[in-house]
Amino acid sequence: MTCLGYAQVSTNDQDTELQIRELEAAGCERIYRDHGVSGTKASRPELDKMLDRLSKGDEVVVWKLDRLGRNTRHLLELLDDFKARGIKFRSLRDGIATDPDSELGGAMAQAMITIISAFAQLERDQLSERTKAGMAVAASDGRKAGRKQVTADHAAVKQAHKLKDQGLKPADIGKIIGASRATVYRYLTMEPG
């Protein structure tokens, strides 16, 4: 039996470190991580690798249920697949497991998985609705949603190029101008005017 962990965050700004620490403490021998990949995406590369690698007797451990499934239906399909293949499942923060021999397992755990995943889906749907409503209000007020357009004439872009010409690395440039490394790389692809 192999204990495999799965960690996932939706944006590059988020960090999987807390999930990783708890998965390691739970005894995971290998941890698959999807970083900056939305949980709603049909394909998550590391999750797909883990699912392909699983065999009977293995255990999948996640930090929370909402890290695993795209939605309630997908989560329940995965759990049904695990059960059919003889794979155990445990959610650390939700305090549930499908292993009937564990103190967290059994029929009550199955019922809790269904209920918790339904509420997690409800929460995601409500957040999506609030976001869409906010974007509609912004549009009706003549504002655009999303980050402001940065052009090659922007002061930060010019400063990034100036610092690069002085021999600084993108990580150092980011610290100076207060931007992420990815933003610095984007700035450096723009030709200053």
C-alpha positions in Angstrom: 0.0 0.0 0.0 1.3 3.4 -1.0 0.0 6.6 0.6 -0.2 9.3 -2.1 -1.1 13.0 -1.4 -2.6 15.5 -3.8 -2.4 19.3 -3.3 -3.9 21.9 -5.6 -4.2 25.7 -5.8 -6.0 27.6 -8.5 -3.7 30.6 -9.0 0.0 31.2 -9.2 -0.4 33.7 -6.3 -1.5 30.9 -4.0 0.9 28.5 -2.2 0.6 24.7 -1.6 3.0 24.8 1.4 0.4 24.4 4.1 -1.2 21.5 2.2 2.2 19.8 1.6 3.2 20.0 5.3 0.0 18.4 6.4 0.1 15.7 3.8 3.7 14.9 4.7 2.7 14.7 8.4 -0.2 12.3 7.4 2.5 9.9 6.0 2.2 10.6 2.3 5.1 9.0 0.5 4.6 11.0 -2.7 2.7 14.2 -3.2 1.3 15.4 -6.5 0.7 19.1 -6.8 -1.2 21.2 -9.4 -0.1 24.8 -8.9 -2.0 27.5 -10.8 -4.4 25.1 -12.3 -8.1 25.8 -11.6 -9.9 23.0 -9.7 -12.7 23.4 -12.3 -10.5 22.3 -15.2 -11.3 18.9 -16.6 -7.6 18.0 -16.8 -5.1 18.7 -14.1 -1.8 17.2 -15.1 -0.6 16.1 -11.7 -3.9 14.7 -10.6 -4.1 12.8 -13.9 -0.6 11.3 -13.2 -1.6 10.3 -9.7 -4.9 8.7 -10.9 -2.9 6.7 -13.5 -0.4 5.5 -10.9 -2.9 4.2 -8.3 -3.3 0.6 -7.7 -5.4 -1.6 -5.3 -4.6 -1.0 -1.6 -3.2 2.5 -2.2 -4.6 5.5 -0.2 -5.2 9.0 -1.6 -4.9 11.8 0.9 -6.0 15.4 0.4 -6.0 18.4 2.6 -9.7 19.2 1.9 -12.3 17.6 -0.3 -12.6 20.7 -2.6 -8.9 20.2 -3.6 -9.8 16.9 -5.4 -13.0 17.2 -7.4 -14.0 19.9 -10.0 -17.5 19.8 -8.6 -19.7 17.6 -6.4 -20.4 15.1 -9.2 -16.7 14.8 -10.2 -15.7 14.3 -6.6 -18.3 11.6 -6.1 -17.3 9.9 -9.4 -13.6 9.8 -8.2 -14.6 8.4 -4.9 -16.8 5.7 -6.5 -13.9 4.9 -8.8 -11.5 4.6 -5.8 -14.0 2.3 -4.1 -14.4 0.1 -7.2 -10.6 -0.2 -7.5 -9.9 -0.9 -3.8 -8.3 2.5 -3.2 -8.7 4.2 0.2 -9.3 7.9 0.5 -8.8 10.4 3.4 -9.5 14.1 3.7 -7.5 15.6 6.5 -9.3 18.9 7.3 -12.7 17.3 6.8 -11.9 14.5 9.1 -13.3 11.7 6.9 -11.9 8.5 5.3 -13.4 5.7 3.2 -11.4 3.0 4.9 -14.0 1.2 7.0 -11.3 0.0 9.3 -10.1 3.5 10.2 -11.7 5.5 13.0 -12.9 8.0 10.5 -14.4 5.5 8.0 -17.7 3.7 7.4 -21.2 4.6 6.3 -21.2 7.9 8.2 -18.0 9.0 6.4 -19.7 8.3 3.0 -22.7 10.4 4.0 -20.4 13.2 5.2 -18.5 13.1 2.0 -21.7 13.6 0.0 -22.9 16.4 2.3 -19.6 18.3 2.5 -18.9 18.1 -1.2 -22.4 19.4 -1.9 -21.8 22.4 0.4 -18.4 23.0 -1.2 -20.0 23.1 -4.6 -22.7 25.5 -3.3 -20.0 27.8 -2.0 -18.1 27.8 -5.3 -21.3 28.4 -7.2 -22.2 31.3 -5.0 -18.7 32.9 -5.3 -19.0 32.6 -9.1 -22.4 34.3 -9.1 -21.1 37.1 -6.9 -18.1 37.6 -9.2 -20.3 37.7 -12.3 -22.7 40.2 -10.6 -19.8 42.4 -9.6 -18.5 42.3 -13.1 -21.9 43.2 -14.5 -22.2 46.2 -12.1 -18.7 47.4 -13.1 -19.6 47.1 -16.8 -22.8 49.1 -16.3 -20.7 51.8 -14.6 -18.3 51.8 -17.6 -15.5 50.0 -15.8 -13.6 47.0 -17.1 -13.0 43.9 -14.9 -9.6 42.5 -14.5 -6.2 44.0 -14.1 -5.3 47.3 -15.7 -3.6 47.2 -19.1 0.1 47.8 -18.8 1.9 49.1 -21.9 5.5 49.3 -22.8 5.4 53.0 -21.8 4.5 52.2 -18.2 7.1 53.3 -15.7 7.5 49.8 -14.2 8.2 48.3 -17.6 10.8 51.0 -18.3 12.4 50.4 -14.9 12.4 46.6 -15.4 14.3 47.1 -18.7 16.7 49.6 -17.1 17.5 47.2 -14.3 18.0 44.2 -16.7 20.4 46.3 -18.7 22.3 46.9 -15.5 22.7 43.1 -15.2 20.1 42.3 -12.6 18.1 39.0 -12.6 14.3 38.9 -12.9 13.9 37.8 -9.3 15.9 40.8 -8.1 14.1 43.2 -10.5 10.8 42.0 -9.0 11.9 42.7 -5.5 13.0 46.2 -6.5 9.8 47.1 -8.4 7.4 45.2 -6.3 6.3 42.6 -8.9 6.3 38.9 -9.2 8.9 37.1 -11.3 6.2 36.2 -13.9 5.2 39.9 -14.1 8.9 40.9 -14.6 9.2 38.4 -17.5 6.1 39.8 -19.0 7.4 43.4 -18.7 10.7 42.3 -20.3 9.0 41.0 -23.4 7.6 44.5 -24.0 9.7 46.8 -25.9 9.8 50.2 -24.1 8.8 53.2 -26.3 
